[in-house]
Amino acid sequence: MEPLKTLRLSLVAVWLITGVVSLFELHGQSADLLKSAGLSNRFWIDTLIWSGAGLDFLLGFALWWAPRKSVYGIAMASMCLMTLIATLLSPSLWLHPLGPLLKNIPIAAMLYVLIRAEKS
């Protein structure tokens, strides 16, 4: 398989699996993370998790079915926005040993490579 396709399909897997895991953990780790950031309203916690998972699914499917520069740019912007929100809610995630936010640096690099490789 060509390297750029491998990068793209890796990102598809990350976003689709993250969406599934977020919903699977709706009342577990996902909710605990938001509660630890100070959110307590069940409606808003569920809304944030469902919205994030929905965005993950949209990005994953868009990268799978319509790989183009604009989709890579939207994925980059979304990832940056989600990273910013997570940083504001729980800055300690940057120090987590498994790197839930740190992983976004290589994801940004992968998206940058895909954007640069794509014809306009």
C-alpha positions as CSV (number, residue, x, y, z in Angstrom):
1,M,0.0,0.0,0.0
2,E,1.3,3.4,-0.8
3,P,2.6,5.5,2.2
4,L,0.1,8.4,1.8
5,K,-2.9,6.0,1.7
6,T,-1.5,4.3,4.8
7,L,-1.4,7.6,6.6
8,R,-4.9,8.5,5.5
9,L,-6.3,5.1,6.5
10,S,-4.6,5.3,9.9
11,L,-6.4,8.6,10.5
12,V,-9.7,7.1,9.4
13,A,-9.1,4.3,12.0
14,V,-8.2,6.8,14.7
15,W,-11.4,8.9,14.2
16,L,-13.8,6.1,13.7
17,I,-12.5,4.1,16.7
18,T,-12.4,7.2,18.8
19,G,-16.1,7.8,18.0
20,V,-17.1,4.2,18.9
21,V,-15.0,4.3,22.1
22,S,-16.5,7.7,23.2
23,L,-20.0,6.3,22.9
24,F,-19.1,3.0,24.5
25,E,-17.7,4.9,27.4
26,L,-20.6,7.5,27.5
27,H,-21.3,6.9,31.2
28,G,-17.7,5.8,32.0
29,Q,-14.4,7.4,31.2
30,S,-15.9,9.9,28.8
31,A,-18.2,11.3,31.4
32,D,-15.6,11.0,34.2
33,L,-13.3,13.2,32.1
34,L,-15.8,15.9,31.8
35,K,-16.9,15.6,35.4
36,S,-13.2,16.0,36.5
37,A,-13.2,19.2,34.5
38,G,-16.0,20.6,36.6
39,L,-19.1,19.7,34.5
40,S,-21.9,18.1,36.4
41,N,-25.0,18.5,34.3
42,R,-25.8,15.1,32.8
43,F,-27.5,16.6,29.7
44,W,-24.5,18.7,28.8
45,I,-22.1,15.9,29.5
46,D,-24.0,13.6,27.2
47,T,-24.5,16.4,24.6
48,L,-20.7,17.0,24.5
49,I,-19.8,13.4,24.2
50,W,-22.4,12.7,21.5
51,S,-21.3,15.8,19.6
52,G,-17.6,14.9,19.8
53,A,-18.4,11.3,18.7
54,G,-20.5,12.6,15.8
55,L,-17.7,14.8,14.7
56,D,-15.2,11.9,15.0
57,F,-17.5,9.8,12.8
58,L,-18.0,12.5,10.2
59,L,-14.2,13.1,10.0
60,G,-13.5,9.4,9.7
61,F,-16.0,8.8,7.0
62,A,-15.0,12.0,5.1
63,L,-11.3,10.9,5.2
64,W,-12.3,7.5,3.9
65,W,-14.8,8.4,1.2
66,A,-13.7,11.9,0.1
67,P,-10.0,12.4,0.7
68,R,-9.1,15.8,-0.5
69,K,-7.3,18.9,0.6
70,S,-10.4,20.6,2.0
71,V,-11.3,17.5,4.1
72,Y,-7.7,17.3,5.5
73,G,-8.0,21.0,6.4
74,I,-11.3,20.5,8.2
75,A,-9.8,17.5,10.0
76,M,-6.8,19.7,11.1
77,A,-9.0,22.6,12.2
78,S,-11.3,20.2,14.1
79,M,-8.4,18.4,15.8
80,C,-6.9,21.7,16.8
81,L,-10.3,22.9,18.2
82,M,-10.9,19.7,20.1
83,T,-7.3,19.9,21.5
84,L,-7.9,23.5,22.6
85,I,-11.2,22.6,24.3
86,A,-9.6,19.6,26.1
87,T,-6.7,21.7,27.2
88,L,-9.1,24.3,28.7
89,L,-11.2,21.7,30.4
90,S,-8.3,19.6,31.7
91,P,-4.8,20.9,31.0
92,S,-3.4,17.9,33.0
93,L,-4.1,15.7,29.9
94,W,-0.9,17.0,28.4
95,L,1.0,15.3,31.3
96,H,-0.9,12.0,31.0
97,P,1.5,9.1,30.5
98,L,-0.5,7.7,27.6
99,G,-0.6,11.1,25.8
100,P,-4.3,11.6,25.0
101,L,-3.5,15.2,23.8
102,L,0.2,14.6,22.9
103,K,-1.0,12.2,20.1
104,N,-2.4,15.2,18.3
105,I,1.0,16.4,17.4
106,P,1.8,13.4,15.1
107,I,-1.8,13.6,13.8
108,A,-1.3,17.2,12.8
109,A,2.0,16.2,11.1
110,M,0.2,13.4,9.2
111,L,-2.5,15.8,8.1
112,Y,0.1,18.4,7.0
113,V,1.8,15.8,4.9
114,L,-1.5,14.8,3.3
115,I,-2.5,18.4,2.6
116,R,0.9,19.2,1.0
117,A,0.7,16.0,-1.1
118,E,-2.8,16.7,-2.4
119,K,-3.3,18.6,-5.6
120,S,-5.4,21.7,-5.2
